[in-house]
Amino acid sequence: MYITITAQKLGGNYSQSSADFVGYLEKENEGLETRDMEHFFNQYGDEISAEEVVKEIDGNTAKLKKKEPKFYSITVSPSKYELKRLQNNREDLKTYTKDIMKDYVTSFNREINGRPITIDDIKYYAKIEQQRTFKGTDFQIKENQPFATKILQLKTDIRNIEAGRAEGNIKKMKREITKLEGQAPHQLNRKRIVQGMAKDGNQSHIHIIVSRKDASNSISLSPGSKHKASEVEMHGKNVKRGFDRDKFFEKAEKTFDKTFGYKRNFAETYKARKDFVKNPNLYFAALMKLPANEKALAFKMITKTGLPIIPSIPVSQAQIALRVFKRLRRGAEVAIKSSSIGI
């Protein structure tokens, strides 16, 4: 389970309207009949229009400045192993979303009128998407890039020859392009994987847009707070503050496991990923101490998430693990820097 929380930002300021983001989330509905569309939903309704989402989110920003986020985007991406556990993909993901948003509110160290925050105190809208496309940060794109660069250069050379600006054998160049297309290490349906290409298999994931202000439009609730759980004196009173991201991510995992009877492997736990970044020696030691069957599954999961075992001739389990570990750490560090305030 991969969960990210991001504030929608444009340049130096945060988005003043949710319209662009909501429009982006509507892209999969283009060209579909109404009955086939994915609608926004929340704790109280299942067929909420994009117009209503924009109206409600944009109208809930009292006293927020331009340099403050008006809303946050939460992306919940179950793994293919987790998705296989679902019986009814769409309805199960809706149920899960409503459950983890309860986990979300309990992760705030805040009170409203002397009571803990509840699901009724936040304003959010969620939408399920069924497709994903390859991005420049995906390892398939990165490892195909040397071939893409050569192909682009050959195509440029061909255009120059056709325009009379250079000389060369166009047929030979086209044969070389065909050869490079086939040699690229990552293919999908016998085609070189490129940016924008749709990913294969079940790619269901959830987008959630949640207002920075509470449902009454009076209290600021920021999941981007750097404070986990503390108190600060304001106007002569002690006020609780903070959002515990670790608590939210861990509870979201436990909620999925309990709801769908899922047995989570060490390699896919939030704790393992965090230990990997914060204390790699602890992570590596725990990985190697797993029972044989769990260790085998852990390595399989690591491989399937785009971190292949490097050596073609395994020398020993320890050497394989070490190489996977090094590759995994590089990948995780890039992911953490690129978007999420998650880990």
C-alpha positions in Angstrom: 0.0 0.0 0.0 1.5 3.3 -1.1 -0.1 6.5 0.3 1.1 10.0 -0.5 -0.2 13.3 0.8 0.6 16.4 -1.2 -0.5 20.1 -1.3 -1.5 21.3 -4.7 1.0 24.0 -5.6 1.5 26.2 -8.6 4.8 28.1 -8.7 5.3 30.1 -5.5 1.7 29.9 -4.4 -0.8 27.2 -3.8 -3.7 26.6 -6.1 -6.5 29.0 -5.4 -9.1 26.7 -6.9 -9.6 23.0 -7.0 -11.0 23.2 -10.6 -7.8 22.1 -12.4 -7.2 19.2 -10.1 -10.8 18.0 -10.2 -10.7 18.4 -14.0 -7.6 16.2 -14.1 -9.4 13.5 -12.1 -12.3 13.6 -14.6 -10.0 12.6 -17.5 -11.0 8.9 -17.4 -14.7 9.8 -17.9 -14.1 11.4 -21.3 -16.1 9.7 -24.0 -17.9 7.3 -21.5 -21.6 6.9 -21.1 -23.0 8.2 -17.8 -23.6 4.7 -16.5 -19.9 3.8 -17.1 -18.4 6.9 -15.4 -16.6 6.9 -12.1 -18.2 9.5 -9.8 -16.8 11.3 -6.8 -18.0 10.0 -3.4 -17.5 10.7 0.3 -18.9 9.4 3.6 -22.4 10.5 2.7 -22.9 10.1 -1.0 -21.7 8.0 -4.0 -22.6 10.0 -7.1 -21.2 13.5 -6.5 -20.6 15.7 -9.5 -17.3 17.4 -10.3 -19.0 20.8 -10.1 -20.2 20.2 -6.6 -16.7 19.1 -5.5 -15.2 22.3 -6.8 -17.9 24.4 -5.3 -17.6 22.8 -1.8 -13.8 22.8 -1.7 -13.3 26.3 -3.1 -16.0 27.6 -0.7 -14.3 26.2 2.3 -11.1 28.3 2.5 -11.9 31.1 5.0 -8.9 33.2 6.1 -6.4 31.1 4.2 -3.6 33.1 2.6 -2.2 32.6 -0.9 0.9 30.9 0.5 -1.2 28.4 2.4 -2.6 25.2 0.9 -6.4 25.3 0.3 -6.6 21.5 0.0 -4.6 18.4 0.0 -4.4 15.4 -2.3 -4.2 11.9 -0.9 -3.4 9.1 -3.3 -3.9 5.6 -2.2 -2.3 2.9 -4.4 -2.9 -0.7 -3.4 -0.3 -3.2 -4.7 -1.3 -5.9 -7.2 -1.2 -8.4 -4.4 -3.6 -6.3 -2.3 -5.9 -5.7 -5.3 -6.1 -9.5 -5.9 -7.6 -9.8 -2.4 -10.6 -7.7 -3.3 -13.9 -9.4 -4.3 -15.6 -6.3 -5.8 -12.9 -3.9 -6.9 -15.0 -0.7 -7.1 -17.2 -1.2 -4.0 -14.4 -2.6 -1.9 -12.2 0.4 -2.6 -15.0 2.7 -1.7 -15.5 0.9 1.6 -11.8 1.1 2.3 -11.6 4.8 1.5 -14.4 5.6 3.9 -12.7 3.5 6.6 -9.2 5.1 6.2 -10.6 8.6 6.3 -11.7 7.7 9.8 -8.1 6.7 10.4 -7.1 10.1 8.9 -9.1 12.2 11.4 -7.9 10.2 14.4 -4.3 11.0 13.3 -4.8 14.7 14.1 -3.7 15.8 17.5 -6.4 18.4 17.6 -9.7 18.9 19.4 -12.9 20.8 18.4 -14.8 22.3 21.3 -13.0 20.0 23.7 -13.7 16.7 21.8 -11.6 14.6 19.4 -12.0 15.2 15.6 -14.5 12.9 13.9 -15.2 12.1 10.3 -18.1 14.6 10.4 -15.6 17.4 11.0 -13.8 17.1 7.6 -14.8 17.8 4.0 -13.4 15.4 1.5 -14.2 13.8 -1.9 -12.7 10.7 -3.4 -12.6 9.1 -6.8 -11.4 5.7 -8.0 -9.3 5.6 -11.1 -8.7 2.4 -13.1 -5.7 3.4 -15.2 -2.2 4.5 -14.8 0.4 5.7 -17.3 4.2 5.4 -17.3 5.9 8.6 -16.0 9.5 9.8 -16.4 10.3 8.7 -12.8 9.4 5.0 -13.5 12.3 2.7 -13.7 11.1 1.3 -17.1 11.3 4.7 -18.6 14.7 5.4 -17.1 16.2 2.1 -18.3 14.7 2.5 -21.7 16.1 6.1 -22.0 19.4 5.3 -23.7 17.5 3.6 -26.5 15.0 6.4 -26.7 17.8 8.9 -27.0 19.4 7.0 -29.9 16.1 6.5 -31.7 15.3 10.3 -31.4 18.7 11.2 -32.8 18.2 8.8 -35.8 14.8 10.2 -36.5 16.3 13.7 -36.4 19.0 12.6 -38.8 16.4 11.2 -41.2 14.5 14.4 -41.2 17.7 16.4 -42.0 18.5 14.0 -44.8 14.9 14.3 -46.2 15.2 18.1 -46.1 18.5 18.1 -47.9 20.4 19.4 -44.9 22.5 16.2 -44.6 23.4 13.0 -46.4 23.0 9.4 -45.3 21.4 6.0 -45.8 17.7 6.4 -44.6 16.9 2.7 -45.1 19.8 1.7 -42.9 18.8 4.2 -40.3 15.2 2.9 -40.2 16.5 -0.6 -39.8 18.6 0.6 -36.8 15.6 2.2 -35.3 13.6 -1.0 -35.6 16.5 -2.9 -34.0 16.7 -0.4 -31.1 13.0 -0.6 -30.5 13.3 -4.3 -30.0 16.4 -4.1 -27.9 14.9 -1.8 -25.3 14.8 -3.8 -22.0 11.2 -2.9 -21.1 8.4 -3.8 -23.5 4.6 -3.9 -23.3 2.7 -5.9 -25.9 5.8 -6.0 -28.0 6.3 -2.2 -27.9 9.0 -0.2 -26.2 7.6 1.4 -23.0 7.4 5.2 -23.3 6.0 8.0 -21.2 2.3 8.2 -21.4 1.7 4.6 -22.3 -1.0 2.9 -20.2 0.2 0.3 -17.7 -1.0 -3.2 -18.0 -3.1 -5.2 -15.5 -5.2 -4.0 -12.6 -4.1 -0.4 -11.9 -7.0 0.7 -9.6 -6.1 3.4 -7.1 -7.9 6.2 -5.2 -7.6 10.0 -5.3 -8.9 11.9 -2.4 -9.2 15.7 -2.2 -9.6 17.0 1.3 -10.2 20.6 2.4 -7.5 22.3 4.6 -10.4 23.8 6.7 -12.8 21.7 8.7 -16.4 21.2 7.6 -17.4 24.3 9.6 -14.8 26.4 7.6 -13.4 27.7 10.9 -10.5 25.4 11.9 -7.4 24.6 9.9 -6.5 20.9 9.7 -3.1 20.4 8.0 -1.8 16.8 7.3 1.3 18.5 6.2 2.1 19.8 9.7 5.7 19.1 10.8 4.4 18.6 14.3 3.3 15.1 15.2 1.8 15.6 18.6 2.5 18.6 20.8 0.9 21.6 22.5 1.6 25.2 22.1 0.4 28.2 24.0 -1.9 30.5 22.1 -3.7 33.5 23.6 -3.0 32.2 27.1 -4.3 28.7 26.4 -2.6 25.4 25.6 -3.7 24.2 22.1 -3.0 20.8 20.7 -1.5 20.6 17.3 0.0 18.2 14.7 -0.7 15.3 12.4 0.9 11.9 12.9 1.7 10.6 9.5 3.2 7.4 10.8 0.1 6.6 12.7 -2.1 7.3 9.6 -0.1 5.1 7.3 0.2 2.2 9.8 -3.5 2.4 10.6 -4.4 2.4 6.9 -2.5 -0.8 6.4 -4.1 -2.5 9.4 -7.5 -1.4 8.3 -7.0 -3.0 4.9 -5.6 -6.2 6.4 -8.5 -6.5 8.9 -11.2 -5.6 6.4 -10.1 -8.0 3.6 -8.3 -10.7 5.6 -5.0 -9.8 4.0 -1.7 -11.3 5.3 0.9 -8.6 4.8 4.5 -9.6 4.0 7.3 -7.8 5.7 8.5 -6.2 2.4 5.2 -4.3 1.9 4.8 -2.9 5.4 5.1 0.8 6.0 7.4 0.1 9.0 9.8 -1.9 6.8 10.0 1.0 4.2 10.6 3.5 7.0 13.3 1.4 8.6 14.8 1.0 5.2 15.2 4.8 4.9 16.0 5.6 8.5 17.9 2.5 9.6 19.0 0.4 6.6 21.0 -2.0 8.8 17.9 -2.8 10.8 15.8 -3.3 7.6 18.4 -5.5 6.0 18.8 -7.7 9.1 15.1 -8.1 9.4 14.8 -9.0 5.7 17.4 -11.7 6.0 15.9 -13.2 9.2 12.5 -13.9 7.6 11.4 -17.5 7.2 12.4 -19.0 3.9 8.9 -18.7 2.3 8.3 -15.2 3.5 11.8 -14.1 2.4 11.2 -15.6 -1.1 7.9 -13.7 -1.4 9.6 -10.5 -0.1 12.2 -10.7 -2.9 9.5 -11.4 -5.4 7.6 -8.4 -4.3 10.7 -6.2 -4.5 11.4 -7.5 -8.0 7.8 -6.9 -9.2 7.8 -3.3 -8.0 10.6 -2.4 -10.4 13.7 -3.3 -8.5 15.0 -6.4 -10.3 17.8 -8.6 -8.9 20.9 -7.4 -10.7 23.2 -10.5 -11.1 22.2 -13.0 -13.8 24.2 -15.7 -12.0 23.3 -15.7 -8.3 26.4 -16.3 -6.1 24.7 -16.5 -2.8 21.5 -15.4 -1.1 23.4 -12.7 0.8 25.0 -11.2 -2.3 21.6 -11.1 -4.1 20.0 -9.5 -1.0 22.8 -6.9 -0.8 22.4 -5.9 -4.4 18.7 -5.7 -4.2 19.0 -3.7 -1.0 21.3 -1.1 -2.7 19.0 -0.8 -5.6 15.9 -0.6 -3.4 17.4 2.2 -1.3 18.2 4.3 -4.4 14.7 3.9 -5.7 13.1 4.8 -2.4 15.2 7.9 -1.9 14.2 9.1 -5.4 10.5 8.5 -4.6 10.6 10.2 -1.3 12.3 13.3 -2.7 9.9 13.5 -5.7 6.5 13.9 -4.2 5.1 12.6 -1.0 5.3 14.0 2.5 4.6 10.4 3.4 7.8 8.9 4.9 
